[in-house]
Amino acid sequence: MTAGIARTSRGIHAITALAIVAGCGSPPPPRTPSAAVRTEIQAAETAERARQHDVARSHYQRAVAQAKDPPSISFARREYAETLISWGEIPEAIAQLEGAVAARPDDAAAWHDLGILRHNQGDDVRALAALEHARDASPRDPRPRVALAALRWSRGDRAGASTEYRALLELDLPDRLRDKVKWALAELAKPHP
């Protein structure tokens, strides 16, 4: 698979170079959500603060419908998912987060939230996979590692939990979290029944 990715990557670079040389290159893909999507999200958040949930839902749904590029799709779906969580609509929030990570597989925040929701729904296998994606997409962020360590420990995978906790110690952590990680490692080092 890696060789296929490398060939594809070289092919994309060759096509890009050819398009630039030929003078017919298309504009680069956007890096931020479109203005229309941001406007709908702002309107949704304003309506939500006013407790106009139906109005907020309409704006979120319009934002999702208007989102055509990966940054816009990911942003609209992740923002909608956050509100769906607050409304208690967890299955729909999961579906929105799945759409967000499909559009932007490097969206560590969406992967993290998806992992937490999947765990809360009892789907620990898929929760672990989502949290691993979050960790890999943002290796300096301690949140996915903390969640992974706790989930692995709760599932009896003491070695996996220890690995995540040890990796956490290499990050810049607040003293309180560092102390908790050290405590967890000490507990995991004790013989267990």
C-alpha positions, 0 to 999 in steps of 0.5 A: 500500500505504501508503494501505491501511495508513493506512486500516486503521490509522484503522479500527482506531483507530476500532473501538478508540475505539468499543469503549471508549466502548461499554464493551465493550473487550477487554483489551489484547494481552499485551506479554510471553510468558505465564507458562506459556510462560516456565515451559516455556522455563525447564524446557527450559533447565534440561534442556538444561544437564543435557544432557537433550536429549530432555526439553529438546526436549519442553519447547520443543515444549510452549512452542511449542504453548502459545503463543497470543499474538504475544509468546509465539509469538515468544519460544517459537520464538526460544528453541527456534531458539537451541537447535536451532542449538546442536544443528546442526538448522539447517533446523528453526531457520530454520522456528522463526525464520520462525514467530517473525517471522510472529508479531512482525514487529518482532522484530529479534533473530529477523530478524537470526538468520534472516538469518545462518542463511539466509546460512550455508545459501547463501540470500543473497537471503533473508538480505539481506531478513531482515537489512534487516528486522532493521535497520529494526526496530532502527535503533540496533542495529549488528549488522544493519548490520555483517552487511548490510555484510559480506554486501553486500561479499562479494556485490560490492555495494560501494556497498551495503556503503559505505552500511551502513558509513557509517550505522554511523558515526552510531551509538554504537560501541565504538572498536574497531568504529568503527576497523574500520568506518573501515578497511572504508570506506577499503578500499571506496574503493580502486579494485577490479579 
